[in-house]
């Protein structure tokens, strides 16, 4: 299957986990890729796994820095002449989940800054290039935590609920330009972000419990998210916009 030949895709958070798997899948299906991540080592690892013929730009970027976002998007458009796909995937969790009475304003600002404002900034600067050509597909990585909160009023859940809402708003604003905007809501997936959870479970012989609350009784793989993201980015999803698709082994099915 080669759904993205001659298409140009920007992927944020491409240096690890779901972003890396998505960048590799896009490239395997023929896309030219623009890979952005805060981690230069992560980017280099992703680049080393690309099919050899892949046209690629990789850049260190903090998605919450508007000047950096503007520069990356300009460079991508100048180099490749178009931007067809944006995968808005960079994210941080903050690591701990204290109750709302113990929340720190700085933590909220940092997490909302990357997960929500960063996603908005990427759309703000990419969409005008898509509007000119009257085509484009944007896929945001939200979370099942954006559908229903975990324990405590933590900023991660709020940021991901915001990403789902941003997805709907952007779909409304951009639909008239033939630009589709959707989100995926991953359940538990083994990546850099969740490494401490997996390390703890394995050290305590509790790995079998991970994903136990999913109807499929297992956790997810980055490649399974990449498959769903690439579906939403492709013409196979040509009549789908403004949606947030749980990719969670059925975790939210019994809510
Ligand atoms: P990951 O930590 O493996 O990958 C996230 C990547 O984003 C990293 O390479 C990191 O360097 C990059 N990043 C972080 N802050 C950045 C910034 N400010 N600018 C640019 N890059 C930045 O984790 P992952 O699980 O692959 O996460 C991808 C997305 O999936 C995130 O948005 C995350 O919230 C979401 N998600 C993950 C899970 C899960 O179980 N792993 C569940 C739900 C949602």
Boltz pocket constraint, residues with backbone or C-beta under 6 A from the ligand:
constraints:
  - pocket:
      binder: B
      contacts: [[A, 12], [A, 13], [A, 14], [A, 15], [A, 16], [A, 17], [A, 18], [A, 19], [A, 36], [A, 37], [A, 38], [A, 39], [A, 42], [A, 61], [A, 62], [A, 63], [A, 64], [A, 88], [A, 89], [A, 90], [A, 91], [A, 92], [A, 93], [A, 114], [A, 118], [A, 141], [A, 142], [A, 143], [A, 144], [A, 185], [A, 186], [A, 187], [A, 188], [A, 189], [A, 190], [A, 191], [A, 192], [A, 193], [A, 194]]
      max_distance: 6.0
